[in-house]
Amino acid sequence: MDFIVFLPIILLPYVGILILDISHEKSINIKLLESTFRIL
């Protein structure tokens, strides 16, 4: 039963890294959109 308690604590950093990666990719996409609009 202890393992079930520790599992979320172990996975928490990986979830945080995934969320950071997703938000970082979104910001990169927004920058790409802005640059393409400036070219147009």
Secondary structure by P-SEA (a helix, b strand, c coil): ccccccccccaaaaaaaaaaaaaaaaaaaaaaaaaaaaac
